[in-house]
Amino acid sequence: MNTLGEIRQALIDDLSVETSDTFYPTALLNRYINRAYRTVANLYPWQETQAAKVRDTIANQEYLTYPENLRTDSVFLVRIDGEEYKILTFREYQRFKEEYPNNTEKRVSDWQRKLFIHPTPTTAGTANVEIWGNEVPAELTTDSDEIIFANQSVLEEAIFMYAQGMALMKGRGTNYERGKALLADALTMARNEWDAQRRRQAEYQTETTVMFEHYDYLHETARTKRGTFETC
């Protein structure tokens, strides 16, 4: 259930309506599905929404316009001419420039969909700015269009439940209340999946950490000293 057509058919089946039903026309169901899709996709910085955009530096201009389809405040990595820049909050960025006006360390910040660069580029570049952030997913328009969470059953179900909840809230009485409950359940399902993904990511070994780590109390008097288990 990862295409617009598949999700809509599942909605039709669960709502027990006909494809020609005037209370739930195809255009309305498609709108519910896209709203549900955008809602779940924008809840958290899912890996599936991460993307790199390329921009050109502009000589003597401190800022670049934010990539159009990146979510506001979602930038997590910036490289210019192959060099990674440290990302600061806009207030920290302003303070850094004021307190260290001659400092040439690489810094960036974003504010009101502008990416500010320090030091200000002095020459124009061509596709030399790499901006990583989270994209807003494209709207599903044809029945064969796939969601970005294909093969992730939990998120597929969360999108379906959210769309179903909106459809039921179009009615009254018990259907309306059931729809509200489905919206809440869908958001909870997405949150639980996000927490699970973060736990899995936290277990990954990096270049600066070891897989198995313990305090080496036997050979060190300072308890800040760490040792590692040897693996066979």
JOTAFEN-V461186 format. One line per field, one symbol per residue. psi: psi as a letter, one per 20 degrees, with the letter a starting at -180 (. if undefined). A space follows every 10 residues. Layout:
# JOTAFEN-V461186
psi: ???
This chain:
# JOTAFEN-V461186
psi: mjrggggghh ggghilrqhj pihmqghggh ggghggghgg higrmqhhip qpqprpqppk phqqqppgjq qpkipipppp kippqppqqh ghgggghghm hjpjqpqqqq plkqopppqp piqproljpo opapqpqqqo hqhipqqikp jnhghghggg hgghghghih archgghhgg hhgghghggg ghhgggghgg hhiqprhjqq gpqrpmhgip hpiipqrqpp q.
